[in-house]
Amino acid sequence: MKFVTAEDHHGVFVGIIGEETDSVLPLKRAEEAWKGESTLPETLQECIALEGFAGQASGILQWSLENAEELFVKDATLLAPIPRPAKNIFCVGKNYAEHAIEMGSKDDIPEHVMVFTKAPTTVIGPNETVLNHKNVTEQLDYEGELAVVIGKKGKGIKREEALDYIFGYTIINDVTARDLQSRHKQFFIGKSLDTSCPMGPWIVHSSVIENPNELKLETRINDEVRQSSNTKNFIFPIEEVISVLSEGMTLEPGDIIATGTPAGVGKGFKPPIFLKSGDKMEVTVEKIGKLVNYIEE
């Protein structure tokens, strides 16, 4: 199942992508049509926290396919699946050896999980425009990544149980102002400019992806392949990242973890190739889909 936050002339709603990828089923409206009322919350983040949500959604989808196909919306606009996360987005740094080397040397390959965060105000959805921020940066860069969405509360999560805490997976483009990152000697400001976290186009439920540590990932800029790798090249697999994060910190439903970007970022080229006004960015992850965004003209 592919879960979305979308908008049509009735307003913003939580939905599931139908069998035709250009149609969306508004879950709350469909349940009301089926049962006369709906117990579902208004936001996807709240739905994720609801025990048994995926099963409930699956039942609504099946009923709608059999009895009320007219409920599927053809002209909905997809927003970020979680448009305003409750917390900063967790981001794993240098989780591919080749990326660590292109940003420095073999000495930069980390021995322990590196984590920074992006502010909730960075999030935008598919096909939205990333501001070029010409007044503050001259080195805007892309980073295509697989992202994990936590599905249940946990602390001290064992590595062998970590995947059980995942609701689903989405795509993130960790847009970064490299000059700000360098100037401030830390990541937060350079990673947290408004619109610098495109996310989507949906969250694929964890039941669809047996092994998230073996997915192809590709980033194209203006149709040119810049990044091409596989999550099997992670230094720290997803189970380890979740276990380390939760050692002394409670993870909660709706928390988002970006798992790191492979080699091929703009700063890694010699000379560097930074993003320009009008650039088209496409991040594709196997079994999830494609996230497309544009840099402001």
C-alpha positions as CSV (number, residue, x, y, z in Angstrom):
1,M,0.0,0.0,0.0
2,K,1.1,3.6,-0.8
3,F,-0.1,6.1,1.7
4,V,-0.3,9.8,0.8
5,T,-1.4,13.2,2.1
6,A,-3.2,14.8,-0.8
7,E,-5.5,17.8,-1.6
8,D,-8.5,18.2,-3.8
9,H,-11.4,20.8,-4.0
10,H,-12.7,19.3,-0.7
11,G,-9.5,19.9,1.1
12,V,-6.5,18.0,2.5
13,F,-6.9,14.3,3.2
14,V,-5.1,11.1,4.0
15,G,-5.4,8.6,1.2
16,I,-4.1,5.4,-0.5
17,I,-2.9,5.3,-4.1
18,G,-5.3,3.2,-6.1
19,E,-4.5,0.4,-8.6
20,E,-4.2,3.2,-11.2
21,T,-1.4,5.4,-9.9
22,D,-3.2,8.5,-11.0
23,S,-6.1,7.9,-8.6
24,V,-6.2,8.4,-4.8
25,L,-8.8,7.0,-2.3
26,P,-9.6,9.5,0.5
27,L,-9.7,7.0,3.4
28,K,-11.9,9.0,5.8
29,R,-14.5,9.8,3.1
30,A,-14.5,6.2,2.0
31,E,-15.0,4.8,5.5
32,E,-17.9,7.2,6.0
33,A,-19.5,6.0,2.8
34,W,-19.1,2.4,3.9
35,K,-20.0,2.6,7.6
36,G,-21.7,5.9,8.0
37,E,-18.9,7.3,10.1
38,S,-15.1,7.2,10.3
39,T,-12.8,6.7,13.3
40,L,-9.7,7.8,11.4
41,P,-7.7,10.9,12.4
42,E,-7.3,13.8,10.1
43,T,-3.5,13.5,9.4
44,L,-1.3,10.7,8.3
45,Q,1.0,11.2,11.2
46,E,-1.9,10.6,13.6
47,C,-3.1,7.6,11.5
48,I,0.4,6.0,11.7
49,A,0.2,6.1,15.5
50,L,-3.2,4.4,15.4
51,E,-2.9,0.7,16.2
52,G,-4.1,-1.5,13.3
53,F,-4.2,1.5,10.9
54,A,-2.7,-0.4,8.0
55,G,-5.3,-3.2,8.3
56,Q,-8.1,-0.8,8.6
57,A,-6.9,1.1,5.5
58,S,-6.6,-2.2,3.6
59,G,-10.2,-3.0,4.4
60,I,-11.5,0.4,3.3
61,L,-9.5,0.1,0.0
62,Q,-10.9,-3.4,-0.7
63,W,-14.5,-2.3,0.0
64,S,-14.1,0.8,-2.2
65,L,-12.6,-1.2,-5.1
66,E,-15.6,-3.6,-4.9
67,N,-18.4,-1.1,-4.2
68,A,-17.5,2.5,-4.7
69,E,-14.9,3.2,-7.3
70,E,-16.3,6.6,-7.9
71,L,-14.7,7.6,-4.6
72,F,-11.3,7.5,-6.1
73,V,-10.0,11.1,-6.9
74,K,-8.2,11.6,-10.2
75,D,-7.2,15.2,-9.8
76,A,-5.7,15.2,-6.3
77,T,-2.4,17.0,-5.7
78,L,0.1,15.0,-3.7
79,L,1.7,16.8,-0.7
80,A,4.6,15.6,1.4
81,P,3.3,12.4,3.1
82,I,3.9,14.0,6.5
83,P,3.8,17.8,5.6
84,R,4.9,19.0,9.0
85,P,6.8,16.4,11.1
86,A,6.4,16.7,14.8
87,K,10.2,16.5,15.2
88,N,13.3,17.3,13.2
89,I,14.0,14.8,10.5
90,F,16.9,12.5,11.6
91,C,19.6,12.2,9.0
92,V,22.4,9.7,8.8
93,G,25.7,11.2,7.5
94,K,28.3,9.5,5.4
95,N,26.5,6.1,5.4
96,Y,28.1,5.1,2.1
97,A,31.9,4.6,2.0
98,E,32.3,6.1,-1.5
99,H,30.4,9.2,-0.4
100,A,32.5,9.6,2.7
101,I,35.6,9.4,0.5
102,E,34.4,11.9,-2.1
103,M,33.7,14.4,0.7
104,G,37.2,13.9,2.1
105,S,39.3,10.7,2.2
106,K,39.2,7.1,3.5
107,D,39.9,8.6,6.9
108,D,36.4,10.2,6.8
109,I,34.6,6.8,6.7
110,P,32.9,6.8,10.1
111,E,33.3,4.1,12.8
112,H,30.0,5.1,14.5
113,V,26.6,6.2,13.1
114,M,26.7,10.0,12.4
115,V,23.4,11.8,12.9
116,F,22.3,15.4,12.2
117,T,18.8,16.8,11.7
118,K,16.7,19.0,9.4
119,A,14.0,21.3,10.7
120,P,10.4,20.4,10.1
121,T,10.0,23.7,8.1
122,T,12.2,22.2,5.4
123,V,9.6,19.7,4.2
124,I,7.9,20.1,0.8
125,G,6.1,17.6,-1.4
126,P,6.6,16.1,-4.9
127,N,6.8,18.5,-7.8
128,E,7.2,21.5,-5.5
129,T,9.9,24.1,-6.0
130,V,13.0,24.3,-3.9
131,L,14.0,27.9,-3.2
132,N,17.4,28.8,-4.6
133,H,18.2,31.0,-1.5
134,K,20.6,33.1,-3.6
135,N,20.8,35.6,-0.7
136,V,22.4,33.1,1.6
137,T,24.1,30.4,-0.5
138,E,26.0,29.8,-3.7
139,Q,26.5,26.1,-3.2
140,L,23.1,24.3,-3.2
141,D,23.5,20.6,-3.6
142,Y,21.3,17.5,-3.8
143,E,21.4,14.2,-1.9
144,G,19.0,11.4,-2.8
145,E,18.1,9.1,0.1
146,L,15.8,6.3,1.3
147,A,13.9,7.4,4.3
148,V,12.3,5.3,7.1
149,V,9.0,6.2,8.9
150,I,8.7,4.9,12.4
151,G,5.4,3.2,13.2
152,K,5.4,2.6,16.9
153,K,7.0,4.0,20.0
154,G,10.2,2.4,21.2
155,K,13.4,3.0,23.3
156,G,16.3,0.6,23.6
157,I,15.2,-1.2,20.5
158,K,17.2,-4.4,19.8
159,R,18.8,-4.6,16.3
160,E,17.0,-7.8,15.5
161,E,13.6,-6.2,16.3
162,A,14.2,-2.9,14.6
163,L,12.4,-3.5,11.4
164,D,9.2,-4.3,13.4
165,Y,9.2,-0.6,14.4
166,I,9.0,0.7,10.8
167,F,5.6,1.8,9.4
168,G,7.0,2.3,5.9
169,Y,9.5,3.9,3.5
170,T,9.6,7.1,1.5
171,I,12.2,9.2,-0.5
172,I,13.9,12.3,0.7
173,N,16.2,14.7,-1.2
174,D,18.5,16.2,1.5
175,V,19.1,19.5,-0.2
176,T,22.2,21.1,1.4
177,A,23.9,24.5,1.3
178,R,27.5,23.4,1.3
179,D,29.0,26.8,2.0
180,L,26.8,27.3,5.0
181,Q,27.7,23.8,6.2
182,S,31.4,24.6,6.0
183,R,31.1,28.1,7.4
184,H,29.2,27.1,10.6
185,K,31.3,23.9,11.2
186,Q,28.1,21.9,11.8
187,F,25.2,20.7,9.6
188,F,22.0,22.2,11.0
189,I,21.9,25.6,9.2
190,G,23.2,24.3,5.9
191,K,20.6,21.5,6.0
192,S,17.6,23.4,7.3
193,L,16.9,26.2,4.7
194,D,13.2,26.4,3.9
195,T,12.1,23.9,1.2
196,S,15.3,21.9,1.5
197,C,13.7,18.6,2.3
198,P,11.5,17.3,-0.6
199,M,9.7,14.2,0.5
200,G,7.4,11.6,-1.1
201,P,5.6,11.0,-3.3
202,W,4.1,8.5,-0.7
203,I,5.0,6.2,2.1
204,V,5.1,2.5,1.0
205,H,4.0,0.2,3.8
206,S,6.7,-1.9,5.3
207,S,4.9,-5.1,4.3
208,V,5.8,-4.4,0.7
209,I,9.5,-4.2,1.2
210,E,11.1,-7.3,2.7
211,N,14.7,-6.0,2.8
212,P,15.2,-2.2,2.8
213,N,18.9,-2.8,2.9
214,E,18.9,-4.0,-0.7
215,L,17.2,-1.3,-2.9
216,K,18.5,0.5,-5.9
217,L,18.8,4.3,-5.6
218,E,19.4,6.8,-8.4
219,T,19.5,10.6,-8.6
220,R,19.2,12.4,-11.9
221,I,19.8,16.2,-12.5
222,N,18.3,17.4,-15.7
223,D,18.0,13.7,-16.8
224,E,21.8,13.1,-16.2
225,V,22.5,10.3,-13.8
226,R,24.6,11.7,-10.9
227,Q,24.0,9.1,-8.1
228,S,23.6,5.3,-8.7
229,S,24.0,2.9,-5.9
230,N,22.2,0.3,-3.7
231,T,21.3,0.4,0.0
232,K,23.2,-2.9,0.4
233,N,26.2,-0.5,0.4
234,F,25.2,1.1,3.7
235,I,28.0,1.2,6.2
236,F,25.3,1.1,8.9
237,P,22.2,-0.9,8.0
238,I,18.8,0.4,9.0
239,E,18.5,-2.0,11.9
240,E,21.7,-0.6,13.4
241,V,20.7,3.0,12.8
242,I,17.3,2.5,14.6
243,S,19.0,0.6,17.5
244,V,21.7,3.3,18.0
245,L,19.2,6.2,17.8
246,S,16.9,4.5,20.4
247,E,19.5,3.6,22.9
248,G,18.7,6.6,25.1
249,M,16.1,8.4,22.9
250,T,12.5,7.5,22.4
251,L,11.4,7.0,18.8
252,E,7.8,7.7,18.1
253,P,5.2,7.1,15.3
254,G,5.8,9.5,12.4
255,D,9.5,10.0,13.2
256,I,11.5,10.1,9.9
257,I,15.0,8.9,9.4
258,A,16.9,9.7,6.2
259,T,19.4,6.9,5.8
260,G,22.3,8.6,4.0
261,T,23.2,9.5,0.4
262,P,25.6,7.6,-2.0
263,A,28.5,9.1,-3.9
264,G,27.8,11.5,-6.8
265,V,26.7,14.7,-5.0
266,G,27.6,18.0,-6.7
267,K,30.3,18.8,-4.2
268,G,32.1,15.5,-5.0
269,F,32.8,16.5,-8.6
270,K,36.1,18.2,-9.6
271,P,35.3,21.0,-10.0
272,P,32.0,20.9,-8.0
273,I,28.7,21.1,-9.9
274,F,26.2,22.9,-7.7
275,L,22.5,23.2,-8.5
276,K,21.3,26.1,-10.7
277,S,18.0,27.9,-11.1
278,G,15.5,25.7,-13.1
279,D,17.3,22.4,-12.5
280,K,15.1,19.3,-12.4
281,M,16.0,16.8,-9.6
282,E,14.7,13.2,-9.7
283,V,15.4,10.7,-7.0
284,T,14.2,7.1,-7.7
285,V,14.3,4.3,-5.1
286,E,13.4,0.7,-6.1
287,K,10.0,-0.5,-4.9
288,I,9.0,3.0,-3.8
289,G,8.9,5.3,-6.8
290,K,10.3,8.6,-8.0
291,L,10.5,12.0,-6.3
292,V,10.7,15.0,-8.7
293,N,11.4,18.6,-7.7
294,Y,12.7,21.8,-9.3
295,I,15.0,24.6,-8.3
296,E,13.5,28.0,-8.3
297,E,14.0,30.0,-11.5
